[in-house]
Amino acid sequence: MVLNNLRRLAAVLLLGLCTAAQAETTALRQVFLVQNSGWMEPFYLDPQSGFKPLVGQLIAAAAGSGEVVLGGFNQASSQHPSPLWSYRGPGNHPQLQVAIEQLALARKAGGAYADTDFKEALLAAIQTALEGREGIVWIVTNNKNSPNNSRETQLRNREFYDLLHREAVISRIAAFPRKMPVQGPNYAANGLMVYAIAYGAAAGEALEAVLAQPALAEVLPGAQARLKPLTQAAVRFVPTGLQDTPGVGASLAADRQTLILDFDADSTAKTATLLGAFENRFNPYQIASARIDLGLDIPGEALAAKLSVAELENLDPGQRSAPLSIDLQLPALPSLWSSEVLLSSGYQRAGHLEIQLNDQQLRISPQFVEHMNELFPGDALPDVFIPPAETTASATRIPLLLRISHPIGPLLALLGAGLLLLGLLAYAGLRLTARRPTTLLVEGEARKVLLKPFAQLDIHDARGEKVATLARGLGSPRIAWQAPNSAVTLK
């Protein structure tokens, strides 16, 4: 039965993605499912309850003016549907607040409060509210999933767990425990949970952006619990300094994520030794153990990387590891006189530093379990928080910008040689094109003439008769021809 349900679920999800691919590109819709079954009684009936204001603030912070769908959910029966959709439209329309105020506890036909079915509600949100398109589904709940209020609850919880963790189309899940003490006629509660579920890859990226908004942090203070994915960005590298090395610099870009390395390249290899620590970003999971591998992805650059530690152990969420170092070595330039060096002042390369955690073992942080026990006393921790056994590896990509500066000495030497050569050529040109004055005697009369290189000049006597021809190569002029019995000499 469970297997058939999951197969049918996979078919529904695949159909939804196909529909989304065929649909015109629109802004992602956000669906808000608000639980209204019996266990939610104190949140609805306590006069001091901040429950409905919280729902309004959540929608405003997460969706703004974007399209939202609101519905109360419990467990459907022949007498009433679930979810019961009460609003669809812009997130800032006044009618939305009216719909929030009209949310009320649901009852069965016999008068008892309705039970709860999370899986049923989520599938309805995907099929009906999202119409099979990608989108974000928010669930505001007291964390009690009790279909039919029967012993099948554990089985249904497992199906819901499989839906969230095994189906790849559910790309991102975040959870926010929210303290809210309330007292109703029959029940009391200390808090509730808000889940954010991304349906589709694009929705995963959109949800990541929503979760980063400061407005949402004001509504849901405290660290979010990331339930999925647990294969990406397990840690972040927190730089604390750079080992002093001449010709090497390091800094963070304006985005506070991209690591910038500056190398003054020359005939020696340079190593940038980054000092820092790894911080666990897998809240609420402790990284019990993991083997660390370091890799570089910088196209066209022969950069070697080495990490000073080999593994992580017992790293709690938000905690930093012991100090470590990352060595990034730039090899020496193959030739200071190559055209690449001489004709450019340097270059830059963009890539990634990849931190791979292998044999990754996760366990729920004891501090998180304690916090959940405070909010939901007497309740077992929901299965949805148990990390899947398959999450044994994760990859963290740190953007890296490599800036190489070439030495200016060879370029200056080349420019100097070029200027000297130009000077010599200019001097030679002047010598070649300049007219050289020459004095000669024609029949005892002194004459001064100017003669270019490789030119000839006929010499005439006082009667106008040609008596000689003067010729010049690169050197001094010479008499190339002279009439018989004429008196022409160079002085």
Buried (B, 14 or more C-beta within 10 A) or exposed (E): EEEEBBEEBBEBBEEBBEBBEEEEEEEBBBBBBBBBBBBBBBBBBBEEBBBBEBBBBBBBBBBBEBBBBBBBBBBBBEEBBBBBBBBBEBBBBEEBBEBBEEBEBBBBEEEEBBBBBBBBBBBBBBBBBBBBBBBBBBBBBBBBBBBEBEEEBEEBBEBBBBBBBEBEBBBBBBBBBBEBBBBBEEBEBBBBBBBBBBBBBBBBBBBBEBBEEEEBBEBBEEBBBBBBBBBBBBBBBEBEEBEEEEBBBBEEEEEEEBBBBBBBBBEEEBBBBBBBBBBBBBBBBBBEBBEBBBEBEBEEBEBEBEBEBEEBEEBBBBBBBEEBBBBBBBEEBEEBEEEEBBEEEBBEBEBBBBBBBEEBBBBBBEBBBEBBBEBBEEEEBBBBBBBBEEBBBBBBBBBBBBBBBBBEEBBEEEEEEEEEEEEEEEEEEEEEEEEBEBEBEBEEEEEEBEBEBEEEBEBEBEEEEEBBBBBBEEEEBEBEBBBEEBBBEEE
